[in-house]
Amino acid sequence: MVRVTFTPNLARHVASAPVDVSGSSLREVLEAAFRERPGLRDYVLDDGGRLRRHMSVFVDGRQIADRVRLDDEIRDGAEVYVMQALSGG
């Protein structure tokens, strides 16, 4: 199983408690998490299924490389963190 955690700032918009899911790629893991938390999909992915520009995803503390295909490999027992990216000065 993979633990997917959505940061608390997303809870302002939709229930976003952590969820444990199965999958071997980031896309599979996220889609499984969205089945459990369907309201989060539109906040995280755009209409084309790509990671939205204002979102960041980390797997075991490392930022993902592919924001389009989301094909980063995910190992069993991994921790995935989904958060809004911050910018400004």
C-alpha positions as CSV (number, residue, x, y, z in Angstrom):
1,M,0.0,0.0,0.0
2,V,1.0,3.6,-0.6
3,R,0.0,6.4,1.8
4,V,-1.3,9.5,0.0
5,T,-1.5,12.7,2.1
6,F,-3.1,15.9,0.9
7,T,-1.9,18.9,2.8
8,P,-4.3,20.7,5.1
9,N,-4.8,23.7,2.8
10,L,-6.8,21.5,0.5
11,A,-9.1,20.6,3.4
12,R,-10.5,24.2,3.1
13,H,-12.1,23.1,-0.2
14,V,-12.8,19.3,0.2
15,A,-12.3,16.5,2.7
16,S,-8.7,15.4,2.3
17,A,-7.7,12.9,5.0
18,P,-4.8,10.6,4.1
19,V,-5.7,7.5,2.2
20,D,-3.9,4.2,1.7
21,V,-4.1,2.9,-1.9
22,S,-2.4,0.5,-4.3
23,G,-0.5,1.4,-7.5
24,S,2.9,1.1,-9.2
25,S,2.9,4.6,-10.9
26,L,2.0,8.0,-9.6
27,R,-0.9,8.1,-12.0
28,E,-2.3,4.8,-10.7
29,V,-1.8,5.9,-7.1
30,L,-3.5,9.3,-7.6
31,E,-6.4,7.8,-9.5
32,A,-6.9,5.3,-6.7
33,A,-6.8,8.1,-4.1
34,F,-9.3,10.2,-6.2
35,R,-11.7,7.2,-6.1
36,E,-11.6,7.5,-2.3
37,R,-11.6,11.4,-2.3
38,P,-13.3,12.3,-5.7
39,G,-13.6,16.0,-4.9
40,L,-9.8,16.4,-4.9
41,R,-9.2,15.4,-8.5
42,D,-10.2,18.8,-10.0
43,Y,-8.0,20.6,-7.5
44,V,-4.9,18.4,-8.3
45,L,-5.3,17.6,-12.0
46,D,-6.4,19.7,-15.0
47,D,-8.9,18.7,-17.7
48,G,-6.1,16.9,-19.6
49,G,-5.1,14.8,-16.6
50,R,-1.9,16.8,-16.0
51,L,-0.8,18.0,-12.6
52,R,-2.0,21.6,-12.2
53,R,0.6,24.3,-12.3
54,H,0.0,25.4,-8.7
55,M,0.3,21.8,-7.3
56,S,3.4,19.9,-6.2
57,V,3.8,16.2,-5.5
58,F,6.5,14.6,-3.5
59,V,7.2,10.8,-3.3
60,D,9.3,9.8,-0.3
61,G,10.5,13.4,0.1
62,R,11.5,13.9,-3.6
63,Q,9.6,16.1,-6.0
64,I,8.2,14.2,-9.0
65,A,9.8,14.6,-12.4
66,D,6.9,14.1,-14.8
67,R,4.0,16.5,-14.3
68,V,2.2,15.3,-17.5
69,R,2.3,11.5,-17.8
70,L,2.7,11.1,-14.0
71,D,4.6,7.9,-14.7
72,D,7.1,8.1,-11.8
73,E,7.5,4.6,-10.3
74,I,6.0,4.2,-6.9
75,R,7.2,1.4,-4.5
76,D,5.0,-0.4,-2.1
77,G,5.2,1.4,1.3
78,A,5.9,4.8,-0.3
79,E,4.6,8.1,1.0
80,V,3.1,10.5,-1.5
81,Y,2.4,14.2,-0.5
82,V,0.2,16.4,-2.6
83,M,0.3,20.1,-1.9
84,Q,-0.3,23.5,-3.3
85,A,2.9,25.1,-4.5
86,L,3.7,28.5,-2.9
87,S,5.2,31.4,-4.7
88,G,5.7,35.1,-4.1
89,G,8.2,37.3,-2.6
